[in-house]
């Protein structure tokens, strides 16, 4: 009876092949985990941005009435108005933060164009005067790490005829 044993060369080749297979497998797992973390970050950022946009649209729709004195300031980065409950609401950009009445509503706005208001009249043209504003378009761009979210919405002012 002869014993069949593996030679040192056969063992080294087998270990090398197993190492190559393990390396390839780890690359696939690593890519999958990177994708999962990226999507998780995107989802979280999107949820925060949607919540801020939803609040802005809700508040802006509650602008008081059809007089120019209820819209106190309307620029591309600030909208200040009085709502139906006679509260002054002030949305503005401060650095990289979106603030409402001085409190941070959403951090991490993009450096350029992170918050933009566009004011439209009844015909859909750009409104030049506060009393002409019927729709406020809002654009939010938020960046966090490699994630970037851009949302756009519009709020029709309910109490304007």
Order of alpha helices (4+ residues) and beta strands (2+ residues): alpha-beta-beta-beta-beta-beta-beta-beta-beta
